Amino acid sequence: MTIKILGRVTSINVRKVLWAADEMGLAYDREDWGLPLRDPKVPEFLALNPNGQVPVLIDGDFVLWESNAVLLYLAESYGQGTLWTQDPHLRARMYQWLGWQASELNPPWGYALNALVRHTPGYDDPAKIADSIRRWTVKMDLLEAHLAEGESHVAGGAFTLADIAIGLSVHRWFMTPFEKTDLPAVGEYYGRLKQRPAGVTWLGAGTP
């Protein structure tokens, strides 16, 4: 039975799952869910994810939500030899950077993204935009320092799920229009990810 992925491609969390599936060569069907395309707060969708958020994975009779949980499930189930490793140190670092992306890197950009990319009404306070950019830059500086130590990927020398999550966040950084500090190691890392056949699809010009 073909895997189903529910969610709109404009969602960074949906793109994480799609990129991972493409890396593993998985066949899947994707259905558009999420505003403005399709309201996830309807009973049909809430029966799958009571939070009313995307993505949702359906694999046979198994339903799973939360993008990082979906990434880990897909990799462990279908990614042996590609996105899943038996090395406990590499796996732990992968978990570390997946968690960091969700809890530390993502939150600061919220106001700036709504103001500068989405043009959301009410997100027009210059001081709040500047503060959002400042806090975002602090986290990107941390990533720059880590990558400047010489490893090719965030968890070490191998490409992992963490690079999918952080790679999309880096893409969002470069695609959001504001004056940025120079981050050469991050730029080189971004370039490496865009050379991956599956990565180039989700890191091309377009939705941040």
TALINWO-V227013 format. One record per pair of residues at least 6 apart in sequence whose ideal C-beta (glycine too) atoms are under 8 Angstrom apart, sorted by sequence separation. I is the first residue (numbers start at 1). GAP is how many residues later the second one is. If there is no record, write none. Layout:
BEGIN
I;GAP / I;GAP
END
This chain:
BEGIN
7;6 / 8;6 / 9;6 / 32;6 / 34;6 / 39;6 / 40;6 / 46;6 / 57;6 / 64;6 / 85;6 / 114;6 / 123;6 / 151;6 / 153;6 / 154;6 / 174;6 / 193;6 / 194;6 / 7;7 / 21;7 / 31;7 / 33;7 / 45;7 / 49;7 / 56;7 / 57;7 / 75;7 / 147;7 / 153;7 / 155;7 / 173;7 / 48;8 / 56;8 / 57;8 / 75;8 / 76;8 / 115;8 / 146;8 / 154;8 / 155;8 / 5;9 / 9;9 / 40;9 / 56;9 / 64;9 / 74;9 / 75;9 / 85;9 / 114;9 / 115;9 / 153;9 / 154;9 / 194;9 / 7;10 / 18;10 / 48;10 / 55;10 / 153;10 / 193;10 / 194;10 / 41;11 / 45;11 / 143;11 / 5;12 / 18;12 / 33;12 / 40;12 / 53;12 / 55;12 / 111;12 / 154;12 / 5;13 / 40;13 / 57;13 / 115;13 / 116;13 / 173;13 / 190;13 / 40;14 / 49;14 / 51;14 / 59;14 / 115;14 / 48;15 / 55;15 / 5;16 / 49;16 / 57;16 / 170;16 / 174;16 / 48;17 / 57;17 / 111;17 / 112;17 / 115;17 / 3;18 / 59;18 / 111;18 / 34;19 / 170;19 / 171;19 / 14;20 / 34;20 / 111;20 / 112;20 / 170;20 / 9;21 / 33;21 / 111;21 / 112;21 / 110;22 / 167;22 / 3;23 / 5;23 / 7;23 / 11;23 / 33;23 / 109;23 / 143;23 / 167;23 / 170;23 / 3;24 / 4;24 / 5;24 / 6;24 / 7;24 / 8;24 / 10;24 / 108;24 / 112;24 / 2;25 / 3;25 / 4;25 / 5;25 / 6;25 / 7;25 / 8;25 / 2;26 / 3;26 / 4;26 / 5;26 / 7;26 / 8;26 / 167;26 / 2;27 / 4;27 / 6;27 / 7;27 / 71;27 / 108;27 / 109;27 / 143;27 / 108;28 / 8;29 / 8;30 / 68;30 / 108;30 / 163;30 / 175;30 / 68;31 / 108;31 / 171;31 / 167;32 / 171;32 / 175;32 / 176;32 / 140;33 / 175;33 / 68;34 / 105;34 / 168;34 / 104;35 / 105;35 / 154;35 / 164;35 / 168;35 / 148;36 / 153;36 / 167;36 / 172;36 / 136;37 / 148;37 / 152;37 / 159;37 / 171;37 / 17;38 / 105;38 / 147;38 / 6;39 / 16;39 / 144;39 / 147;39 / 14;40 / 17;40 / 141;40 / 143;40 / 144;40 / 152;40 / 13;41 / 14;41 / 140;41 / 144;41 / 147;41 / 6;42 / 13;42 / 141;42 / 144;42 / 147;42 / 11;43 / 137;43 / 140;43 / 143;43 / 11;44 / 137;44 / 133;45 / 8;46 / 140;46 / 7;47 / 6;48 / 7;48 / 26;48 / 6;49 / 7;49 / 5;50 / 6;50 / 17;50 / 24;50 / 5;51 / 6;51 / 16;51 / 20;51 / 24;51 / 5;52 / 6;52 / 16;52 / 26;52 / 4;53 / 5;53 / 14;53 / 17;53 / 21;53 / 3;54 / 4;54 / 13;54 / 17;54 / 20;54 / 24;54 / 3;55 / 4;55 / 16;55 / 20;55 / 24;55 / 3;56 / 23;56 / 17;57 / 97;57 / 1;58 / 24;58 / 97;58 / 117;58 / 1;59 / 20;59 / 23;59 / 24;59 / 96;59 / 113;59 / 117;59 / 23;60 / 116;60 / 117;60 / 93;61 / 94;61 / 101;61 / 105;61 / 116;61 / 93;62 / 116;62 / 20;63 / 93;63 / 97;63 / 98;63 / 102;63 / 106;63 / 109;63 / 113;63 / 98;64 / 101;64 / 105;64 / 109;64 / 112;64 / 90;65 / 97;65 / 101;65 / 90;66 / 94;66 / 96;66 / 112;66 / 93;67 / 94;67 / 95;67 / 98;67 / 109;67 / 90;68 / 94;68 / 97;68 / 101;68 / 93;69 / 97;69 / 90;70 / 3;71 / 85;73 / 85;75 / 83;76 / 83;77 / 83;78 / 75;86 / 72;89 / 71;90 / 117;91 / 71;93 / 71;94 / 113;95 / 68;97 / 67;98 / 20;141 / 23;141 / 20;144 / 19;145 / 16;148 / 19;148 / 16;149 / 19;149 / 16;152 / 15;153 / 12;156 / 12;157 / 12;160 / 23;173 / 23;175 / 22;176 / 23;176 / 19;179 / 22;179 / 19;180 / 22;180 / 19;182 / 19;183 / 18;184 / 15;187 / 10;197 / 9;198
END
